[in-house]
Amino acid sequence: MTFAIEWAGPVSACDVCQRPLADEPGFGDAEVPGTGGSWGLLCLACCAAAGVRWGWGAGQQYERQEGGGWTLRRGLC
């Protein structure tokens, strides 16, 4: 049996560069660089620049779906 994990909350802008996430192909739910452990939503460019690792307790990557919504792609376990 397979199932998809969907992002349930709203997305606004990257917590690092303020780029609108609605215009992006995906985003990361990860630790925000330089905050000492605070998590936030980051565009994929900021995730790459910060060296975000995908995995449980590290970061989760979500991908925009046709017709709306966001599905978990990497980082569950």
Secondary structure, DSSP 4 states (H G I P E B T S, - for coil): -----B--S---B-TTT--BGGGSSEEEEEEPTTSSS-EEEEEHHHHHHHTPPPBTTTEEEEEE-TTS-EEEEE---
